[in-house]
Amino acid sequence: MATNSSTIPLLTPYKMGEFNLSHRIVLAPLTRNRSYGNVPQPHAILYYSQRTTKGGLLIAEATGVSDTAQGYPETPGIWSKEQVEAWKPIVDAVHEKGGVFFCQIWHVGRVSTYALQPNGQAPISSTDKGCTPGFEGVDWAPPRRLRTDEIPGIVNDFRLAARNAIEAGFDGVEIHGAHGYLIDQFMKDKVNDRTDEYGGSLENRCRFALEVVEAVVKEIGGDRVGIRLSPFVDYMESGDSNPDALGLYMANALNRFGILYLHAIEPRMVKIWDRYETPHSLLPMRKAFKGSLIAAGGYNRDDGNKAVAEDYADLVAFGRLFLANPDLPKRFELNAPLNKYNRSTFYIPDPVVGYTDYPFLD
Ligand SMILES: Cc1cc2nc3c(=O)[nH]c(=O)nc-3n(C[C@H](O)[C@H](O)[C@H](O)COP(=O)(O)O)c2cc1C
């Protein structure tokens, strides 16, 4: 894309590692619950290719690393041969249009129910404290605290999932270390109540996350690895008493592994949908981390442009706006009106409605 003085900051090119991105507008990972039986479906080909631009970065929806990784119905996995094969045509479609496609690899930990676990067993976590039953309308199952000697097996599941993602054709993986799921359940001191080397001090609580990063980097190379973190937010009752210290510790520690990017959730996103005023900022993490920074959470065209112009972030991920506007980069370029998102169809299993039927500009 040619740059000139009238080009908005979000539409300027950016070289992220070996990837020559043509603009800064990233598709945020969005769970859509349309992968029946945890297998990606052909309708995802259209969904992702609609949101692909030449040189644009897309992050696939959270994708389970094992059969214990699911916490919601019909979410995709990447632990079986069948799932890897099912991802291939989706990844191919994105590549055909020139997109760069990362797979977000995920384990929900305690954010699950008996019905979603193999043989109806208890979900696993850093703790045996569950999410409050009925929280967000779900009957969460009390988790089983992982034994210390089981943790390498879970790290290995992330490693294998990363290998499978590369096998499926993805350009890389984003480790889901955010939003109250398993990795976050280890990092946050309001959840992690362990007394072994994975609990207590900040260093100990971050050990699991960093072991996952190390294993994945060794498997596929740091230039293909990103991680998503949300130290400041407490989704799924996963909060920390000192999020600034946690975020900064992780940003510094990640530098050891030479990973491609850090994808950080804005502190203002205290609740999943709404923006709040906050004294916290991603700036200290931004300054400490040596790779690329993707910021996400509540961004629109104006503050996305501002973030890039002020070098607050290299890239900005858009969730709900991109969900409802398959041609979001085009609309930002033209400053065109946006489709409104319909929350009631975010998570329904319909292969079309609320999924691939949001209109493009004429
Ligand atoms: C329908 C929906 C599904 C989401 N699924 C995921 C997910 O799979 N992984 C993740 O890290 N975040 C997920 N999120 C959070 C988004 O990636 C994003 O951070 C959030 O929507 C805030 O950005 P926004 O204000 O641009 O929408 C989801 C959000 C929505 C609305």
The ligand as a Tripos MOL2 file, in Angstrom:
@<TRIPOS>MOLECULE
LIG
   31    33     1     0     0
SMALL
NO_CHARGES

@<TRIPOS>ATOM
      1 C1        -17.6950  -12.4780   20.3640 C.3       1 LIG1
      2 C2        -16.3690  -12.3090   21.0550 C.ar      1 LIG1
      3 C3        -15.5270  -13.3790   21.1680 C.ar      1 LIG1
      4 C4        -14.2590  -13.2330   21.7520 C.ar      1 LIG1
      5 N1        -13.3980  -14.3000   21.7830 N.ar      1 LIG1
      6 C5        -12.1160  -14.1220   22.1890 C.ar      1 LIG1
      7 C6        -11.1640  -15.1640   22.0490 C.ar      1 LIG1
      8 O1        -11.4480  -16.2460   21.5240 O.2       1 LIG1
      9 N2         -9.9080  -14.9280   22.4970 N.ar      1 LIG1
     10 C7         -9.5330  -13.7350   23.0720 C.ar      1 LIG1
     11 O2         -8.3730  -13.5740   23.4600 O.2       1 LIG1
     12 N3        -10.4270  -12.7300   23.1760 N.ar      1 LIG1
     13 C8        -11.6790  -12.8820   22.7340 C.ar      1 LIG1
     14 N4        -12.5610  -11.8370   22.7800 N.ar      1 LIG1
     15 C9        -12.0590  -10.4940   23.1530 C.3       1 LIG1
     16 C10       -11.6620   -9.7200   21.8880 C.3       1 LIG1
     17 O3        -10.5600  -10.3140   21.2280 O.3       1 LIG1
     18 C11       -11.3170   -8.2560   22.2070 C.3       1 LIG1
     19 O4        -10.1830   -8.2070   23.0250 O.3       1 LIG1
     20 C12       -12.4940   -7.5600   22.8910 C.3       1 LIG1
     21 O5        -13.6760   -7.7350   22.1370 O.3       1 LIG1
     22 C13       -12.2340   -6.0770   23.0780 C.3       1 LIG1
     23 O6        -11.9540   -5.4760   21.8200 O.3       1 LIG1
     24 P1        -13.0790   -4.6280   21.0230 P.3       1 LIG1
     25 O7        -13.4800   -3.4970   21.9070 O.co2     1 LIG1
     26 O8        -12.3410   -4.1800   19.7790 O.co2     1 LIG1
     27 O9        -14.2150   -5.5530   20.7130 O.co2     1 LIG1
     28 C14       -13.8650  -11.9740   22.2520 C.ar      1 LIG1
     29 C15       -14.7440  -10.8960   22.1650 C.ar      1 LIG1
     30 C16       -15.9720  -11.0390   21.5660 C.ar      1 LIG1
     31 C17       -16.8650   -9.8420   21.4200 C.3       1 LIG1
@<TRIPOS>BOND
     1     1     2 1
     2     2     3 ar
     3     2    30 ar
     4     3     4 ar
     5     4     5 ar
     6     4    28 ar
     7     5     6 ar
     8     6     7 ar
     9     6    13 1
    10     7     8 2
    11     7     9 ar
    12     9    10 ar
    13    10    11 2
    14    10    12 ar
    15    12    13 ar
    16    13    14 ar
    17    14    15 1
    18    14    28 ar
    19    15    16 1
    20    16    17 1
    21    16    18 1
    22    18    19 1
    23    18    20 1
    24    20    21 1
    25    20    22 1
    26    22    23 1
    27    23    24 1
    28    24    25 2
    29    24    26 1
    30    24    27 1
    31    28    29 ar
    32    29    30 ar
    33    30    31 1
@<TRIPOS>SUBSTRUCTURE
     1 LIG1         1 GROUP 0 **** ****
